[in-house]
């Protein structure tokens, strides 16, 4: 966005684009409220889905038990399969899935997984299960999906967490499922928006991400001016627009 405010900060516009695109690598490490967005590409964010948010598949008699001062979902009389929707930011990479479970029956196991569903059918990732009688444990991993390169496309797919309880009683039960993901900067387009930041520019995709997000319109005449100093006024426009800053009502 154009801005003629003086008092320059000694950083070029292109460098500041990288700082904005990776901003939350600092913020993610701080304590956050549940309603705050998870900014940044450097650290995984996590969506925690309580057992109370899961729907029993094919069995209306499943129940909740109060055990160990926490609420657990247990199997019903005919089915122990449960699913819950997972809402993730578009373009994010799914990193892993884990479940907090209790298994005290040697003959039955608990299976947890992340499921991608589209017109081609369901696809399962991060499948983990208990063996024997491990008691109350966490199965899965924050990184057991990373190598599968699952990137969120909310227009083409839906996503859900699934847990299967083999025993139809409280000897197998679960408390929650955690889905880990990382935000990422979109790949650059085939054609450059600004003539002075061509596709071969080392900071091309970062500048394009700001342009596509409406954070910047360049410095005029189809230019971005990547090496120009950034003023405090321009920085205010960048940050306020990127973060959607507003005054509380």
Secondary structure, DSSP 8 states (H G I E B T S, - for coil): ------SEEEEEHHHHHHHHHTTHHHHTTS---TTS----SSS-EEEEEEGGG-EESS-TT-EEEEETTEEEEE--SS--EEEEE----TT-EEEEEEEEEEE--TT--EEEEEEEEETTEEEEEEEEE--S--EEEEEEETTSSGGG-EE--TTT-EEEEEEEESSSSTTEEEEEEEEEEE-------SS-SSTTS-TTSTTHHHHHHHHHTTS---SBTTB--TTSEEEHHHHHHHHHHHHT-----
